[in-house]
Amino acid sequence: MRRVDLAWLCAVATLAGGCATASATASATAPAAPPAAPTAGAAHAGHSSWSAVRSGTRQTLFDVACLTASRCEAVGAAGTILGTSNGGRSWRTQRSGTSADVYRIACAWPGSCYAIARPATILVTHNAGWSWQSRTLRIPGVGTATTAPGCSMPTTAPGPAVPCQVGLLDISCPSALVCYAVATSPAGYSTLSRPRGSTVWITRDGGAHWKRQSLPPTVPCAIGDCAGGFAYPLTWVTCLSTGLCRMGGELFLGCGRCGVLYTVFSTTGPWAPWTLLGCLRRGMCGNGYSPDAAACPTAARCYGVTSLMPFDGDNGIFWSDDGGATWPGAVTGVHPLQYDVACASGQVCETAGGSGSLFRTTNGGRFAPDRGPSRQDLHGITCVTSDVCYAVGGNGAILVRH
């Protein structure tokens, strides 16, 4: 057995001995009663505010996740991984072992983080980023050209150096040992041949082994005006420490009558199957799209942002009161486009987007612009508490709210 495997198994054994019930990522909280539906308007500002900190890199940063309010990991282009242990005041470069774009990351206490290296590799640490191990998954139909302008698939955040929506796209961990990753091949965007295009992977042993879980190759949607089943992409996954996870994605079917298809699945735990929670087609004038990125801080309440609102000329922050089965409305008047969303509770959430834009709610009912110090596009955000959040973006930008 190679030394790397011995180190991995030792870390997993330590976790299994006392940390198998570790909490989920910082944004996951215990279920609570859902708040009122969001509306556009002014949100009450908290006592904290955003400040920019030096990251030590000019690489685009795509995501950030935290183990505690002061210990966090940021990931980005060209294999970039940065860590802080002092609340973001300083960041150190970590050796990722890859030159690929590291696109998404999820962390679980006490020291486990899982990151996606494009297009099909998962990086794992169980010592808070001091060393990383890797596993490459077999995702059919996904090549190496997964970064714009290298491919023509839709993107969650249009612009240079932003990965296309193929390959591994998101990751979430209900505990230090259990983690889910979702992936989409080009077939997931096909409206003609309808082949299998989406996969979900699970590890139950701290990342040493990953298994592909069962999903239907196509989904039939009873509502809408297009016949037949459709392939579907999976672009996001979000989990609670209880084991409840939701995942989904949306497919633009064209400018005819078909409109948009969205699909959402759920599972109640690592040994439970994924079930179809919601699937709906909307016509050209319909709303209620599923988001490109989502956070479900409670069993009932979810929030999301999308890059696909082609019919009303507006951007929005989506919400769901039935656990993600339906997304019946949106907060409109959101400019520029928002790329990510994070929640500290069912009522306190923040989004991050283009040109340094941030939107915040503290009551689950009103989102308002939250002034930040950067004009760089912000691609990822996480909130540890109501007052402590981190956002990352272009040119190595890192913002800290405290």
ChimeraX attribute file (.defattr): number of C-alpha atoms within 10 A of each C-alpha:
attribute: neighborCount
match mode: 1-to-1
recipient: residues
	/A:1	5
	/A:2	6
	/A:3	8
	/A:4	11
	/A:5	12
	/A:6	11
	/A:7	14
	/A:8	19
	/A:9	16
	/A:10	12
	/A:11	17
	/A:12	21
	/A:13	16
	/A:14	12
	/A:15	22
	/A:16	16
	/A:17	8
	/A:18	9
	/A:19	18
	/A:20	19
	/A:21	16
	/A:22	20
	/A:23	21
	/A:24	26
	/A:25	30
	/A:26	27
	/A:27	27
	/A:28	26
	/A:29	22
	/A:30	12
	/A:31	17
	/A:32	14
	/A:33	12
	/A:34	19
	/A:35	14
	/A:36	13
	/A:37	18
	/A:38	22
	/A:39	18
	/A:40	18
	/A:41	15
	/A:42	15
	/A:43	18
	/A:44	13
	/A:45	13
	/A:46	12
	/A:47	9
	/A:48	13
	/A:49	17
	/A:50	20
	/A:51	15
	/A:52	18
	/A:53	16
	/A:54	13
	/A:55	24
	/A:56	14
	/A:57	17
	/A:58	13
	/A:59	20
	/A:60	26
	/A:61	33
	/A:62	31
	/A:63	26
	/A:64	30
	/A:65	31
	/A:66	31
	/A:67	23
	/A:68	18
	/A:69	20
	/A:70	14
	/A:71	16
	/A:72	26
	/A:73	27
	/A:74	32
	/A:75	31
	/A:76	29
	/A:77	24
	/A:78	18
	/A:79	20
	/A:80	26
	/A:81	26
	/A:82	23
	/A:83	24
	/A:84	20
	/A:85	18
	/A:86	12
	/A:87	20
	/A:88	23
	/A:89	13
	/A:90	14
	/A:91	22
	/A:92	14
	/A:93	17
	/A:94	18
	/A:95	14
	/A:96	25
	/A:97	14
	/A:98	15
	/A:99	12
	/A:100	20
	/A:101	26
	/A:102	28
	/A:103	30
	/A:104	27
	/A:105	29
	/A:106	30
	/A:107	33
	/A:108	29
	/A:109	22
	/A:110	17
	/A:111	21
	/A:112	27
	/A:113	31
	/A:114	29
	/A:115	30
	/A:116	28
	/A:117	30
	/A:118	29
	/A:119	28
	/A:120	21
	/A:121	20
	/A:122	24
	/A:123	21
	/A:124	26
	/A:125	22
	/A:126	28
	/A:127	13
	/A:128	23
	/A:129	22
	/A:130	13
	/A:131	15
	/A:132	21
	/A:133	18
	/A:134	20
	/A:135	16
	/A:136	14
	/A:137	18
	/A:138	11
	/A:139	20
	/A:140	17
	/A:141	12
	/A:142	18
	/A:143	15
	/A:144	12
	/A:145	15
	/A:146	21
	/A:147	22
	/A:148	18
	/A:149	15
	/A:150	13
	/A:151	16
	/A:152	13
	/A:153	17
	/A:154	17
	/A:155	18
	/A:156	23
	/A:157	23
	/A:158	16
	/A:159	11
	/A:160	12
	/A:161	18
	/A:162	22
	/A:163	29
	/A:164	23
	/A:165	28
	/A:166	32
	/A:167	31
	/A:168	30
	/A:169	25
	/A:170	23
	/A:171	28
	/A:172	29
	/A:173	30
	/A:174	27
	/A:175	26
	/A:176	31
	/A:177	24
	/A:178	22
	/A:179	27
	/A:180	27
	/A:181	28
	/A:182	24
	/A:183	27
	/A:184	27
	/A:185	25
	/A:186	20
	/A:187	21
	/A:188	26
	/A:189	26
	/A:190	19
	/A:191	16
	/A:192	9
	/A:193	10
	/A:194	18
	/A:195	18
	/A:196	22
	/A:197	24
	/A:198	28
	/A:199	23
	/A:200	22
	/A:201	18
	/A:202	22
	/A:203	18
	/A:204	18
	/A:205	19
	/A:206	27
	/A:207	27
	/A:208	16
	/A:209	12
	/A:210	20
	/A:211	12
	/A:212	16
	/A:213	12
	/A:214	12
	/A:215	16
	/A:216	15
	/A:217	16
	/A:218	17
	/A:219	19
	/A:220	15
	/A:221	19
	/A:222	13
	/A:223	12
	/A:224	15
	/A:225	13
	/A:226	17
	/A:227	11
	/A:228	11
	/A:229	14
	/A:230	23
	/A:231	24
	/A:232	31
	/A:233	28
	/A:234	31
	/A:235	26
	/A:236	24
	/A:237	26
	/A:238	28
	/A:239	31
	/A:240	28
	/A:241	22
	/A:242	18
	/A:243	19
	/A:244	19
	/A:245	24
	/A:246	28
	/A:247	30
	/A:248	28
	/A:249	25
	/A:250	25
	/A:251	24
	/A:252	20
	/A:253	20
	/A:254	12
	/A:255	12
	/A:256	9
	/A:257	15
	/A:258	17
	/A:259	22
	/A:260	25
	/A:261	24
	/A:262	26
	/A:263	27
	/A:264	25
	/A:265	21
	/A:266	23
	/A:267	18
	/A:268	16
	/A:269	17
	/A:270	17
	/A:271	10
	/A:272	11
	/A:273	14
	/A:274	21
	/A:275	15
	/A:276	18
	/A:277	18
	/A:278	19
	/A:279	20
	/A:280	21
	/A:281	27
	/A:282	21
	/A:283	20
	/A:284	17
	/A:285	10
	/A:286	14
	/A:287	18
	/A:288	19
	/A:289	28
	/A:290	32
	/A:291	29
	/A:292	23
	/A:293	27
	/A:294	29
	/A:295	29
	/A:296	32
	/A:297	29
	/A:298	23
	/A:299	23
	/A:300	18
	/A:301	25
	/A:302	25
	/A:303	30
	/A:304	27
	/A:305	29
	/A:306	23
	/A:307	19
	/A:308	22
	/A:309	17
	/A:310	14
	/A:311	13
	/A:312	11
	/A:313	8
	/A:314	16
	/A:315	21
	/A:316	23
	/A:317	26
	/A:318	24
	/A:319	29
	/A:320	23
	/A:321	21
	/A:322	15
	/A:323	24
	/A:324	29
	/A:325	23
	/A:326	21
	/A:327	22
	/A:328	16
	/A:329	17
	/A:330	23
	/A:331	21
	/A:332	17
	/A:333	15
	/A:334	21
	/A:335	16
	/A:336	17
	/A:337	24
	/A:338	31
	/A:339	28
	/A:340	30
	/A:341	27
	/A:342	29
	/A:343	32
	/A:344	23
	/A:345	24
	/A:346	27
	/A:347	22
	/A:348	20
	/A:349	26
	/A:350	25
	/A:351	30
	/A:352	29
	/A:353	28
	/A:354	20
	/A:355	17
	/A:356	24
	/A:357	24
	/A:358	27
	/A:359	23
	/A:360	25
	/A:361	26
	/A:362	21
	/A:363	18
	/A:364	23
	/A:365	18
	/A:366	20
	/A:367	27
	/A:368	21
	/A:369	18
	/A:370	19
	/A:371	14
	/A:372	17
	/A:373	14
	/A:374	19
	/A:375	14
	/A:376	19
	/A:377	26
	/A:378	32
	/A:379	30
	/A:380	30
	/A:381	28
	/A:382	29
	/A:383	29
	/A:384	24
	/A:385	17
	/A:386	19
	/A:387	18
	/A:388	18
	/A:389	29
	/A:390	29
	/A:391	31
	/A:392	31
	/A:393	31
	/A:394	25
	/A:395	15
	/A:396	24
	/A:397	26
	/A:398	26
	/A:399	25
	/A:400	24
	/A:401	19
	/A:402	18
